[in-house]
Amino acid sequence: MAERPFAWSDIDQLLHSVEPRVPLMRMFHHGQVPEQAYTDDIVEPGRTRRVFNKAKFYEHMGRGATLVINWLEQHSVAAKRLCLEVGSFADTRTSSNAYLSFAGDGTFGQHWDTHDVFVIQLIGRKRWRIYPPTFPLPLTYQTNDTSGHTCPTEPALEVILEEGDVFYIPRGWWHHVIPLQGRQLPPLGGVLLADNVRLCRSDGGQIVRAGDRRPQGIFRGRLSGQRI
Ligand SMILES: O=C(O)CCC(=O)C(=O)O
């Protein structure tokens, strides 16, 4: 990747300019953390504005919480570019969520998603454990928590995603994500949600699109770094 598509200054800017309100921003730590636990409503001339309470925010994050920013592309040109790049590659609609963690045992436990996912590791590193589907190609309402299924014990794959890695997971594959420390900056993962992705494969480190079939499995590639 020629340059970071998303820098810490983008996050600073976003956390400063966008009000931390559900559903745009949510904090998770073994379940959803109430907004009041890390934000304040301040009275300004003519309006009340919600802002992060820095001390409480860093306390939660330091203990292992994750901040999830939904529909990131609505607030960040860099994220919009990534959505366009992946959407044009996969020939599908995309939207994006970002997962910011400093430490801890992950945002969610083992789960599957009902949409295809392109993970882009934006900053730092995360470990992804992937397990085979027990309910292949679930529809929107066929979520893991209502299914009665349990995650297989043996992962099909374990990968550490580094900055610039792109990782594709078809819907229905179980996964569990852990932020890794040890570098200068805490990890930030971007997840692009995609509808109806066609078969993709990784070819010598490059992602290529191949044919007009359903996705067959997971793959890992690199961001092209090209600008749209
Ligand atoms: O990066 C993360 O912390 C969690 C991402 C995830 O599990 C998901 O998008 O389904």
The ligand as an ORCA input file, in Angstrom:
! r2SCAN-3c Opt
* xyz 0 1
  O     -12.918     -5.579     14.463
  C     -13.662     -5.903     15.376
  O     -13.401     -5.632     16.543
  C     -14.936     -6.696     15.159
  C     -15.394     -6.828     13.742
  C     -16.447     -7.907     13.598
  O     -16.508     -8.843     14.330
  C     -17.429     -7.842     12.526
  O     -17.418     -6.881     11.740
  O     -18.280     -8.740     12.414
*
